[in-house]
Each structure stands twice: as C-alpha cells, then as structure tokens.
Amino acid sequence: MTRQRWMRSLSVATAAFVVWAVTGQASALMAGASTGEGGWPGGPVLRVEADHGFLDRGLTCTGTLIAPTWVVTAQHCTNVGRAPGHPYRPRDLTVRVDQPVAVDEVYRMGGYDAGSLVNDVALLRLSTPVTSVTPARIAETPLRSASGAQVYGFGGPSAAMHAADVRVTSRAVVNEGPCLFPTGSLTFVTSVHGGSSQGDSGGPLLAWQGDVPLLQTVTAGAADRETCGLPSLQARPESWVGISNRVDRASTAWAFLSAHVPGL
C-alpha cells in the first residue's frame, strides 16, 4: 500500500491521556488517525498486548514488523509493571494483526536503563509469519537535525492507531531548560502536529523513501523539557519533547537487531 493510500485512510482525531512508561517518561496530547483495531491496512505498525493474569493490570504498546516473524518494540513493554527484572513470559504477549499472533521468544537489548531510557529496545519472535503486512525497512542512517517524520502508535482511549507529525531536534535544543536529558543513542523530537501517548511506547518514528516506510527509532517516552515532568501539547506545546531510541543501521541497536533477525 502506498504512502498516499495510507494517509487517505486516516481520519484526524485527538485524545488526552495520563503519565506513561517509566521514570522520566510522560504523556502528551496526540493528534492522529484511526485505522481500526488490528493495525494500519497494509502497514507494519502493530498493536502489542501483555497480560500475566488476574493480578496483572496488563499493558498495551506498539511495535513494528521488521520481518515476517519479528516485531521490534520498547523493552519496558516486555516487563511486568514496566520494571526491569520482571519480564513477561512470551506466552503473556500477543501481537495483533488481523488476528492475534502468539509470541514464541522475547529478546531484550543489553544495557537498558529505566532512568535514562537508553537501550529501551526489544524483539518479539512470532509463532507464525505475518504475510498480510509488508515489513518496514530499517533506515541506513539517522534523520538529520530539523528533519520531519511521523510517530505512530496505539495510544489514547480507543484501540485505533494514531499518527502525529514531529520534527527531529538536537539534544542541545531540548536541554535549553533546566532538565538534563540523557546521553546515548537517542533521538529527540518536538511536536509539529500531535505527539506520543500512553500505549505508543515501542512504536516507530518513520521517515519515507518514496512510498517505502523507513524505521528510524523506537518510542521510549516524552517529557516537558522545562519542568521535567508531565508534558501537555495543549497547554505547552513548545516544551513537549519525545524521546526514542535509534535503531537505524548506524546505531548501537543495529548489532542487537541484526544478531537475532536473519537476513535483516
């Protein structure tokens, strides 16, 4: 499906939400597009769900298909309560395409730090190949500063997927306020039209090469760069900053991805 057909399939909506993910990660207001419960028709952005049973509140995240049996998402989405050291079992996780698909294995990138958000990346190996969706292509290089792209995810009060326009910015710019955002292989984005919400963790920032989606980053969280706390795109859009981990072929995460996914 071409990018133009993807974008024509979207209807604009907005949703408010609350704090999400781990320490230092907060929500915003998302403007975006509804595409149904399973995922974007013909697109690689998929819903990821986890549930450990009656005493577990479970969670909803987002992932990106990068090969027929492989989905990349945020590592905190694979942990009970999003806490390192408390992993969900593979059978607790489900990826939704047209129908739920079971997860056989979970691989977590080494060096993940819940405070700094660095290396918040994981791989899900699916029990059966997804053939109805074309996987995203991994970008060769990071997006240059000030370039634009879109973030995608299943955040908000409904099961529908949303999209928002953002602009890549430098760490120096996001650190103009009192907050010291972490170092590492991270990408920072500012809002052009909407941003990320609870449930968007693990989702992609996609750039485009013609009609081909290029996976650049995996969403970790968002914050207000002036207060270091809960951001609001309604009240303070100028201080909202999204934080994600690079997964392009020049990133530190590339060695992790390519070590597990054959032929990537």
Backbone as CSV, one residue per row, in Angstrom:
resi,resn,N_x,N_y,N_z,CA_x,CA_y,CA_z,C_x,C_y,C_z
1,MET,0.845,-1.186,0.000,0.000,0.000,0.000,0.883,1.240,0.000
2,THR,0.612,2.230,-0.869,1.437,3.419,-0.965,1.201,4.337,0.217
3,ARG,2.164,5.260,0.408,2.016,6.230,1.478,0.761,7.076,1.272
4,GLN,0.495,7.456,0.031,-0.678,8.279,-0.233,-1.964,7.559,0.146
5,ARG,-2.049,6.263,-0.169,-3.251,5.500,0.195,-3.333,5.330,1.699
6,TRP,-2.180,5.148,2.360,-2.175,5.069,3.824,-2.770,6.344,4.407
7,MET,-2.239,7.496,3.937,-2.659,8.750,4.532,-4.121,9.046,4.224
8,ARG,-4.625,8.657,3.061,-6.032,8.854,2.743,-6.934,8.013,3.622
9,SER,-6.380,6.925,4.201,-7.205,6.046,5.032,-7.373,6.575,6.439
10,LEU,-6.715,7.709,6.755,-6.713,8.218,8.116,-7.787,9.287,8.305
11,SER,-8.365,9.337,9.509,-9.258,10.431,9.871,-8.715,11.094,11.114
12,VAL,-8.649,12.427,11.124,-7.977,13.150,12.195,-8.797,13.067,13.479
13,ALA,-8.085,12.832,14.601,-8.724,12.790,15.913,-7.723,13.239,16.952
14,THR,-8.188,13.565,18.165,-7.297,13.918,19.255,-7.712,13.163,20.495
15,ALA,-6.734,12.950,21.405,-7.024,12.216,22.635,-6.097,12.690,23.737
16,ALA,-6.640,12.937,24.930,-5.826,13.303,26.078,-5.509,12.047,26.856
17,PHE,-4.387,12.078,27.584,-4.002,10.891,28.326,-3.136,11.248,29.509
18,VAL,-2.682,10.230,30.262,-2.007,10.438,31.529,-0.572,9.946,31.454
19,VAL,0.165,10.081,32.582,1.563,9.671,32.632,1.736,8.233,32.184
20,TRP,2.834,7.934,31.481,3.021,6.599,30.906,4.468,6.201,30.968
21,ALA,4.711,4.917,30.827,6.034,4.303,30.757,6.759,4.422,32.073
22,VAL,8.090,4.671,32.057,8.886,4.595,33.269,9.294,5.980,33.722
23,THR,10.145,6.049,34.764,10.573,7.314,35.332,11.073,8.264,34.251
24,GLY,10.601,9.510,34.306,11.030,10.497,33.341,10.241,10.476,32.050
25,GLN,9.339,9.536,31.888,8.542,9.448,30.672,7.115,9.856,30.987
26,ALA,6.578,10.719,30.165,5.235,11.219,30.421,4.467,11.334,29.128
27,SER,3.192,11.628,29.273,2.331,11.639,28.104,2.145,13.043,27.565
28,ALA,1.358,13.123,26.490,1.092,14.399,25.860,-0.290,14.346,25.251
29,LEU,-0.555,15.214,24.317,-1.799,15.151,23.561,-1.475,14.661,22.174
30,MET,-2.239,13.725,21.687,-1.935,13.143,20.384,-2.987,13.515,19.364
31,ALA,-2.555,14.010,18.244,-3.458,14.235,17.120,-3.149,13.197,16.081
32,GLY,-4.173,12.530,15.555,-3.802,11.477,14.653,-4.952,10.832,13.941
33,ALA,-4.805,9.542,13.678,-5.659,8.898,12.710,-6.128,7.549,13.177
34,SER,-7.393,7.263,12.934,-7.992,6.000,13.331,-7.968,5.024,12.165
35,THR,-7.483,3.806,12.445,-7.389,2.819,11.375,-7.931,1.462,11.768
36,GLY,-8.611,1.363,12.905,-9.171,0.073,13.306,-8.297,-0.626,14.330
37,GLU,-8.764,-1.740,14.860,-8.112,-2.389,15.980,-6.863,-3.152,15.603
38,GLY,-6.812,-3.739,14.426,-5.697,-4.620,14.111,-4.426,-3.905,13.770
39,GLY,-4.485,-2.857,12.988,-3.300,-2.153,12.560,-3.617,-1.385,11.295
40,TRP,-2.618,-0.753,10.764,-2.793,0.015,9.542,-2.947,-0.935,8.373
41,PRO,-3.990,-0.818,7.568,-4.150,-1.741,6.437,-2.940,-1.693,5.524
42,GLY,-2.230,-2.802,5.415,-1.041,-2.866,4.590,0.197,-2.305,5.245
43,GLY,0.081,-1.796,6.477,1.210,-1.150,7.136,1.828,-2.006,8.224
44,PRO,3.080,-1.679,8.618,3.828,-2.525,9.548,3.654,-2.178,11.016
45,VAL,2.818,-1.191,11.358,2.650,-0.781,12.749,1.572,-1.639,13.400
46,LEU,1.943,-2.366,14.472,1.063,-3.364,15.066,0.875,-3.109,16.557
47,ARG,-0.263,-3.565,17.064,-0.581,-3.444,18.486,0.059,-4.603,19.259
48,VAL,0.699,-4.280,20.391,1.333,-5.284,21.252,0.617,-5.264,22.602
49,GLU,0.190,-6.425,23.070,-0.525,-6.526,24.340,0.175,-7.515,25.259
50,ALA,0.120,-7.226,26.566,0.713,-8.125,27.559,-0.237,-8.287,28.731
51,ASP,-0.327,-9.519,29.254,-1.208,-9.796,30.383,-0.696,-11.050,31.082
52,HIS,-0.376,-10.908,32.374,0.181,-12.020,33.148,-0.875,-12.728,33.997
53,GLY,-2.124,-12.308,33.870,-3.171,-12.969,34.636,-3.980,-12.001,35.463
54,PHE,-4.757,-12.540,36.386,-5.752,-11.778,37.136,-5.151,-10.622,37.926
55,LEU,-3.991,-10.828,38.535,-3.393,-9.796,39.386,-2.552,-8.791,38.605
56,ASP,-2.418,-8.974,37.315,-1.635,-8.071,36.481,-2.579,-7.168,35.698
57,ARG,-2.350,-5.867,35.752,-3.201,-4.926,35.035,-2.975,-4.995,33.529
58,GLY,-1.853,-5.596,33.117,-1.556,-5.694,31.705,-1.157,-4.359,31.122
59,LEU,-0.844,-4.355,29.838,-0.489,-3.112,29.172,-0.699,-3.256,27.671
60,THR,-0.792,-2.114,27.032,-0.868,-2.040,25.585,0.283,-1.186,25.089
61,CYS,0.999,-1.665,24.098,2.083,-0.926,23.488,1.959,-1.018,21.974
62,THR,2.995,-0.615,21.298,3.023,-0.612,19.848,4.328,-1.245,19.390
63,GLY,4.316,-1.869,18.242,5.522,-2.453,17.673,5.537,-2.289,16.167
64,THR,6.677,-2.617,15.577,6.837,-2.506,14.126,7.330,-3.828,13.568
65,LEU,6.640,-4.339,12.575,7.065,-5.560,11.896,8.281,-5.239,11.034
66,ILE,9.412,-5.939,11.294,10.621,-5.709,10.502,11.015,-6.941,9.692
67,ALA,10.336,-8.051,9.912,10.490,-9.291,9.147,9.218,-10.095,9.422
68,PRO,8.890,-11.095,8.594,7.608,-11.784,8.762,7.350,-12.348,10.152
69,THR,8.399,-12.730,10.881,8.192,-13.272,12.231,8.852,-12.429,13.311
70,TRP,9.143,-11.153,13.035,9.861,-10.327,14.005,9.226,-8.950,14.159
71,VAL,9.014,-8.555,15.412,8.486,-7.246,15.758,9.444,-6.577,16.733
72,VAL,9.775,-5.318,16.487,10.603,-4.556,17.417,9.694,-3.627,18.217
73,THR,9.960,-3.523,19.524,9.151,-2.697,20.408,10.058,-2.147,21.512
74,ALA,9.471,-1.478,22.488,10.238,-0.977,23.628,10.436,-2.090,24.654
75,GLN,11.602,-2.133,25.252,11.884,-3.173,26.239,10.983,-3.056,27.460
76,HIS,10.642,-1.829,27.870,9.792,-1.713,29.066,8.406,-2.295,28.832
77,CYS,8.010,-2.453,27.555,6.727,-3.081,27.243,6.741,-4.589,27.460
78,THR,7.913,-5.174,27.654,8.029,-6.622,27.850,8.229,-6.983,29.316
79,ASN,8.078,-5.998,30.208,8.274,-6.227,31.636,6.992,-5.974,32.413
80,VAL,6.680,-6.829,33.377,5.516,-6.643,34.239,5.685,-5.333,34.995
81,GLY,4.698,-4.457,34.938,4.802,-3.158,35.575,5.863,-2.284,34.950
82,ARG,6.353,-2.658,33.766,7.393,-1.930,33.035,8.715,-1.883,33.787
83,ALA,8.887,-2.742,34.784,10.077,-2.701,35.631,11.116,-3.704,35.164
84,PRO,12.367,-3.284,34.985,13.420,-4.242,34.639,13.541,-5.330,35.690
85,GLY,13.826,-6.534,35.253,13.959,-7.654,36.174,12.680,-8.416,36.427
86,HIS,11.586,-7.969,35.833,10.295,-8.652,35.976,9.713,-8.907,34.584
87,PRO,10.319,-9.794,33.827,9.918,-9.973,32.427,8.595,-10.714,32.284
88,TYR,7.827,-10.296,31.286,6.701,-11.113,30.867,7.228,-12.375,30.191
89,ARG,6.492,-13.465,30.356,6.783,-14.672,29.601,6.313,-14.479,28.162
90,PRO,6.959,-15.137,27.213,6.496,-14.995,25.829,5.005,-15.270,25.666
91,ARG,4.473,-16.263,26.407,3.059,-16.589,26.243,2.128,-15.526,26.829
92,ASP,2.700,-14.560,27.590,1.893,-13.454,28.099,1.694,-12.356,27.063
93,LEU,2.446,-12.416,25.972,2.457,-11.354,24.972,1.708,-11.770,23.713
94,THR,1.027,-10.812,23.108,0.283,-11.044,21.872,0.495,-9.854,20.946
95,VAL,0.664,-10.138,19.674,0.718,-9.090,18.655,-0.544,-9.206,17.811
96,ARG,-1.224,-8.082,17.606,-2.475,-8.100,16.850,-2.252,-7.560,15.445
97,VAL,-2.567,-8.404,14.484,-2.568,-8.000,13.076,-4.048,-8.049,12.679
98,ASP,-4.455,-8.917,11.774,-5.886,-9.142,11.559,-6.451,-9.997,12.693
99,GLN,-5.620,-10.950,13.149,-5.946,-11.812,14.275,-4.775,-11.794,15.252
100,PRO,-5.010,-12.151,16.521,-3.894,-12.200,17.474,-2.845,-13.223,17.036
101,VAL,-1.589,-12.856,17.177,-0.479,-13.744,16.858,0.341,-13.956,18.130
102,ALA,0.621,-15.208,18.462,1.365,-15.532,19.676,2.843,-15.183,19.511
103,VAL,3.496,-14.961,20.658,4.930,-14.673,20.692,5.663,-15.899,21.214
104,ASP,6.689,-16.343,20.490,7.477,-17.511,20.892,8.659,-17.156,21.784
105,GLU,9.327,-16.042,21.466,10.517,-15.644,22.213,10.567,-14.127,22.347
106,VAL,11.196,-13.677,23.440,11.439,-12.250,23.657,12.933,-12.056,23.853
107,TYR,13.512,-11.130,23.103,14.934,-10.803,23.227,15.046,-9.336,23.632
108,ARG,15.805,-9.079,24.707,15.935,-7.729,25.249,17.362,-7.223,25.051
109,MET,17.481,-6.002,24.573,18.784,-5.404,24.328,19.515,-5.176,25.644
110,GLY,20.794,-5.501,25.683,21.594,-5.295,26.883,21.821,-3.822,27.164
111,GLY,22.034,-3.506,28.433,22.345,-2.141,28.818,21.151,-1.233,28.984
112,TYR,19.951,-1.810,29.015,18.760,-0.967,29.200,18.764,-0.350,30.584
113,ASP,18.515,0.961,30.630,18.445,1.695,31.890,17.107,2.410,31.962
114,ALA,16.285,2.063,32.956,14.932,2.607,33.046,14.932,4.091,33.381
115,GLY,16.016,4.593,33.956,16.083,6.004,34.290,16.464,6.877,33.112
116,SER,17.461,6.427,32.354,17.944,7.228,31.226,17.207,6.930,29.931
117,LEU,16.494,5.809,29.871,15.747,5.348,28.694,16.640,4.757,27.609
118,VAL,17.938,4.729,27.833,18.867,4.223,26.826,18.682,2.716,26.648
119,ASN,18.744,2.245,25.387,18.639,0.827,25.029,17.291,0.212,25.402
120,ASP,16.256,1.018,25.356,14.897,0.542,25.652,14.315,-0.104,24.389
121,VAL,14.907,-1.245,24.011,14.572,-1.912,22.748,14.445,-3.410,22.997
122,ALA,13.455,-4.048,22.389,13.278,-5.496,22.490,12.754,-6.045,21.174
123,LEU,12.967,-7.338,20.973,12.476,-8.045,19.798,11.506,-9.135,20.220
124,LEU,10.409,-9.275,19.486,9.449,-10.349,19.691,9.503,-11.265,18.476
125,ARG,9.745,-12.554,18.718,9.681,-13.522,17.624,8.311,-14.169,17.628
126,LEU,7.611,-14.054,16.511,6.237,-14.528,16.418,6.176,-16.013,16.127
127,SER,5.081,-16.638,16.556,4.916,-18.081,16.363,4.623,-18.429,14.919
128,THR,3.973,-17.513,14.195,3.650,-17.736,12.789,3.994,-16.481,12.001
129,PRO,4.414,-16.613,10.743,4.765,-15.435,9.943,3.545,-14.574,9.642
130,VAL,3.759,-13.290,9.593,2.734,-12.350,9.158,2.944,-12.106,7.666
131,THR,1.966,-12.521,6.868,2.103,-12.398,5.417,1.200,-11.324,4.830
132,SER,0.318,-10.773,5.653,-0.624,-9.774,5.155,-0.069,-8.355,5.239
133,VAL,1.117,-8.213,5.817,1.720,-6.901,6.034,3.134,-6.898,5.483
134,THR,3.509,-5.835,4.802,4.879,-5.675,4.332,5.724,-5.067,5.445
135,PRO,6.808,-5.727,5.860,7.637,-5.185,6.943,8.242,-3.831,6.585
136,ALA,8.512,-3.036,7.616,9.223,-1.775,7.420,10.689,-2.062,7.115
137,ARG,11.322,-1.172,6.413,12.751,-1.270,6.147,13.515,-0.482,7.204
138,ILE,14.607,-1.032,7.701,15.432,-0.328,8.674,16.207,0.770,7.948
139,ALA,16.158,1.991,8.472,16.864,3.108,7.847,18.371,2.900,7.897
140,GLU,19.066,3.428,6.907,20.517,3.310,6.855,21.194,4.227,7.866
141,THR,20.706,5.440,8.007,21.344,6.455,8.845,20.288,7.180,9.666
142,PRO,20.696,7.897,10.718,19.715,8.662,11.489,19.190,9.835,10.681
143,LEU,18.010,10.303,11.062,17.475,11.503,10.437,18.338,12.700,10.823
144,ARG,18.568,13.580,9.880,19.358,14.769,10.182,18.545,15.716,11.061
145,SER,19.238,16.569,11.773,18.588,17.532,12.650,17.625,18.402,11.856
146,ALA,16.488,18.669,12.433,15.425,19.518,11.882,14.615,18.828,10.792
147,SER,14.877,17.564,10.521,14.064,16.865,9.536,12.738,16.426,10.155
148,GLY,11.749,16.209,9.304,10.435,15.841,9.789,10.118,14.384,9.542
149,ALA,9.236,13.828,10.352,8.803,12.442,10.206,7.501,12.292,10.983
150,GLN,7.011,11.060,11.080,5.779,10.786,11.819,6.036,9.718,12.874
151,VAL,5.374,9.885,14.028,5.345,8.838,15.041,3.976,8.166,14.976
152,TYR,3.950,6.863,15.273,2.731,6.066,15.167,2.568,5.227,16.427
153,GLY,1.304,4.949,16.769,1.086,4.097,17.916,-0.381,3.898,18.227
154,PHE,-0.628,3.020,19.198,-1.980,2.674,19.610,-2.342,3.345,20.927
155,GLY,-1.834,4.552,21.137,-2.148,5.300,22.341,-3.532,5.907,22.294
156,GLY,-3.992,6.410,23.447,-5.301,7.026,23.507,-6.350,6.073,24.046
157,PRO,-7.584,6.542,24.179,-8.624,5.759,24.835,-9.224,4.657,23.987
158,SER,-8.983,4.656,22.675,-9.572,3.639,21.819,-8.504,2.653,21.369
159,ALA,-8.926,1.620,20.651,-7.999,0.621,20.139,-7.426,1.021,18.789
160,ALA,-7.808,2.197,18.296,-7.378,2.616,16.967,-5.954,3.152,16.991
161,MET,-5.284,3.046,15.857,-3.944,3.583,15.733,-3.989,5.062,15.386
162,HIS,-2.974,5.788,15.853,-2.876,7.220,15.613,-1.526,7.550,14.994
163,ALA,-1.460,8.709,14.355,-0.209,9.194,13.784,-0.069,10.674,14.109
164,ALA,1.172,11.153,14.219,1.417,12.559,14.503,2.687,13.013,13.808
165,ASP,2.690,14.256,13.364,3.872,14.825,12.724,4.793,15.419,13.773
166,VAL,6.068,15.087,13.702,7.066,15.605,14.631,8.295,16.055,13.846
167,ARG,9.189,16.732,14.539,10.425,17.194,13.914,11.601,16.809,14.800
168,VAL,12.605,16.183,14.196,13.798,15.795,14.939,14.555,17.047,15.371
169,THR,15.003,17.050,16.616,15.748,18.184,17.138,16.986,17.684,17.863
170,SER,17.885,18.558,18.187,19.154,18.166,18.821,19.004,18.097,20.330
171,ARG,19.901,17.348,20.952,19.902,17.260,22.407,20.180,18.623,23.017
172,ALA,21.018,19.418,22.378,21.320,20.754,22.889,20.063,21.609,22.976
173,VAL,19.208,21.490,21.971,17.980,22.284,21.966,17.028,21.831,23.057
174,VAL,16.852,20.522,23.231,15.905,20.067,24.250,16.434,20.315,25.651
175,ASN,17.742,20.544,25.784,18.332,20.828,27.095,18.443,22.320,27.376
176,GLU,17.716,23.164,26.623,17.751,24.594,26.883,17.141,24.946,28.241
177,GLY,16.219,24.096,28.727,15.615,24.319,30.028,16.470,23.730,31.138
178,PRO,15.896,23.548,32.334,16.658,23.033,33.479,16.886,21.531,33.450
179,CYS,16.193,20.811,32.562,16.302,19.360,32.527,17.572,18.942,31.783
180,LEU,18.200,17.884,32.252,19.349,17.317,31.557,18.911,15.986,30.971
181,PHE,18.574,15.989,29.696,18.130,14.760,29.059,19.310,13.831,28.826
182,PRO,19.072,12.527,28.849,20.174,11.564,28.895,20.979,11.500,27.602
183,THR,22.227,11.052,27.770,23.062,10.796,26.610,22.753,9.396,26.078
184,GLY,23.432,8.999,25.030,23.221,7.677,24.461,22.683,7.791,23.064
185,SER,22.312,6.655,22.509,21.851,6.591,21.127,20.375,6.941,21.047
186,LEU,20.062,8.190,21.398,18.678,8.636,21.492,18.366,9.680,20.422
187,THR,17.091,9.743,20.054,16.590,10.785,19.172,15.532,11.580,19.925
188,PHE,15.564,12.893,19.778,14.585,13.775,20.404,13.742,14.420,19.320
189,VAL,12.436,14.516,19.578,11.545,15.135,18.599,10.654,16.160,19.286
190,THR,10.301,17.198,18.536,9.346,18.190,19.004,8.094,18.106,18.149
191,SER,7.001,18.592,18.678,5.705,18.428,18.027,5.508,19.416,16.885
192,VAL,5.032,18.908,15.766,4.509,19.738,14.690,2.985,19.678,14.725
193,HIS,2.453,18.477,14.847,1.012,18.256,14.960,0.802,16.992,15.768
194,GLY,0.689,17.124,17.092,0.484,15.970,17.954,1.793,15.352,18.399
195,GLY,1.687,14.271,19.143,2.844,13.580,19.681,2.466,12.193,20.150
196,SER,3.221,11.646,21.095,3.020,10.279,21.559,2.183,10.241,22.822
197,SER,1.514,9.105,23.046,0.644,8.947,24.205,0.884,7.605,24.871
198,GLN,0.232,7.404,26.014,0.260,6.109,26.668,-0.229,5.054,25.691
199,GLY,0.533,3.985,25.537,0.204,2.957,24.563,1.031,3.066,23.296
200,ASP,1.713,4.211,23.102,2.568,4.392,21.931,3.983,3.901,22.172
201,SER,4.310,3.559,23.415,5.640,3.028,23.706,5.975,1.875,22.763
202,GLY,7.181,1.883,22.253,7.610,0.832,21.340,7.275,1.102,19.890
203,GLY,6.469,2.131,19.647,6.070,2.444,18.287,7.179,3.116,17.498
204,PRO,6.990,3.225,16.194,8.055,3.735,15.344,7.978,5.233,15.087
205,LEU,9.133,5.795,14.803,9.233,7.030,14.056,9.655,6.627,12.656
206,LEU,8.789,6.926,11.688,9.032,6.525,10.310,9.329,7.733,9.444
207,ALA,10.354,7.612,8.624,10.582,8.538,7.524,10.198,7.793,6.247
208,TRP,10.283,8.468,5.115,9.797,7.860,3.881,10.824,7.972,2.774
209,GLN,10.962,6.897,2.029,11.750,6.879,0.800,10.772,6.532,-0.312
210,GLY,10.217,7.553,-0.943,9.106,7.323,-1.846,7.917,6.815,-1.055
211,ASP,7.434,5.632,-1.393,6.321,5.020,-0.671,6.781,3.961,0.328
212,VAL,8.092,3.877,0.569,8.633,2.869,1.472,8.864,3.474,2.855
213,PRO,8.238,2.907,3.915,8.481,3.412,5.270,9.838,2.940,5.797
214,LEU,10.621,3.886,6.320,11.932,3.595,6.882,11.866,3.743,8.400
215,LEU,12.153,2.670,9.118,12.125,2.704,10.574,13.372,3.391,11.097
216,GLN,13.176,4.470,11.848,14.287,5.253,12.392,14.502,5.012,13.880
217,THR,13.401,5.009,14.661,13.530,4.917,16.109,12.374,4.127,16.710
218,VAL,12.534,3.774,17.988,11.504,3.118,18.796,11.172,4.041,19.969
219,THR,9.899,4.366,20.126,9.466,5.331,21.139,9.712,4.817,22.550
220,ALA,10.335,5.671,23.386,10.548,5.354,24.789,9.615,6.149,25.684
221,GLY,9.439,7.453,25.407,8.575,8.259,26.249,8.556,9.699,25.808
222,ALA,8.080,10.591,26.685,8.017,12.014,26.405,8.049,12.769,27.716
223,ALA,8.419,14.048,27.652,8.502,14.863,28.858,8.370,16.328,28.499
224,ASP,8.159,17.146,29.520,8.205,18.594,29.371,9.646,19.020,29.627
225,ARG,10.293,19.638,28.650,11.721,19.939,28.774,11.997,21.112,29.697
226,GLU,10.948,21.801,30.148,11.150,22.907,31.085,10.838,22.524,32.522
227,THR,9.899,21.589,32.721,9.545,21.178,34.080,10.065,19.784,34.414
228,CYS,10.519,19.044,33.407,10.999,17.665,33.561,9.887,16.704,33.954
229,GLY,8.656,17.118,33.857,7.544,16.268,34.261,6.556,16.034,33.146
230,LEU,5.279,15.956,33.514,4.200,15.658,32.588,4.079,16.729,31.522
231,PRO,4.177,16.358,30.240,4.007,17.364,29.185,2.549,17.531,28.791
232,SER,2.250,18.670,28.196,0.912,18.907,27.665,1.041,19.622,26.329
233,LEU,0.606,18.946,25.265,0.650,19.580,23.956,-0.444,20.625,23.797
234,GLN,-1.462,20.573,24.650,-2.489,21.606,24.613,-2.008,22.877,25.283
235,ALA,-1.457,22.730,26.497,-1.073,23.905,27.278,0.327,24.407,26.947
236,ARG,1.255,23.482,26.674,2.658,23.873,26.500,3.295,23.103,25.338
237,PRO,2.779,23.274,24.136,3.325,22.511,23.007,4.775,22.825,22.726
238,GLU,5.213,24.041,23.052,6.591,24.429,22.758,7.614,23.714,23.637
239,SER,7.172,23.143,24.767,8.122,22.493,25.671,8.017,20.973,25.657
240,TRP,7.120,20.430,24.820,6.998,18.974,24.704,8.191,18.402,23.957
241,VAL,8.725,17.292,24.459,9.802,16.599,23.750,9.561,15.094,23.832
242,GLY,9.638,14.433,22.681,9.554,12.987,22.626,10.945,12.372,22.630
243,ILE,11.073,11.229,23.283,12.374,10.575,23.443,12.275,9.155,22.904
244,SER,13.180,8.796,22.024,13.145,7.454,21.437,14.559,6.952,21.188
245,ASN,14.674,5.641,21.017,15.970,5.007,20.757,16.161,4.768,19.267
246,ARG,17.305,5.186,18.760,17.636,4.926,17.365,17.794,3.424,17.126
247,VAL,17.308,2.963,15.960,17.521,1.573,15.546,18.015,1.508,14.101
248,ASP,18.424,2.652,13.541,18.963,2.653,12.180,20.258,1.841,12.139
249,ARG,20.732,1.560,10.931,21.887,0.674,10.753,23.203,1.268,11.246
250,ALA,23.206,2.552,11.580,24.390,3.183,12.148,24.304,3.312,13.669
251,SER,23.250,2.759,14.271,23.033,2.893,15.712,23.632,1.722,16.475
252,THR,23.730,1.878,17.799,24.206,0.780,18.642,23.198,-0.360,18.687
253,ALA,21.912,-0.064,18.456,20.884,-1.107,18.481,20.959,-2.016,17.261
254,TRP,21.616,-1.573,16.193,21.657,-2.366,14.973,22.319,-3.721,15.199
255,ALA,23.385,-3.762,15.982,24.071,-5.037,16.258,23.129,-6.006,16.957
256,PHE,22.307,-5.490,17.862,21.322,-6.313,18.565,20.278,-6.850,17.593
257,LEU,19.726,-5.987,16.762,18.693,-6.417,15.814,19.229,-7.440,14.818
258,SER,20.363,-7.128,14.225,20.892,-7.991,13.162,21.405,-9.310,13.700
259,ALA,21.749,-9.374,14.985,22.221,-10.630,15.572,21.091,-11.645,15.722
260,HIS,19.853,-11.163,15.801,18.719,-12.058,16.036,17.846,-12.288,14.811
261,VAL,17.740,-11.294,13.944,16.810,-11.381,12.816,17.578,-11.788,11.564
262,PRO,17.389,-13.011,11.078,18.141,-13.482,9.900,17.862,-12.624,8.671
263,GLY,18.915,-12.279,7.959,18.762,-11.572,6.698,18.292,-10.153,6.804
264,LEU,18.325,-9.573,8.004,17.820,-8.226,8.183,18.693,-7.217,7.439
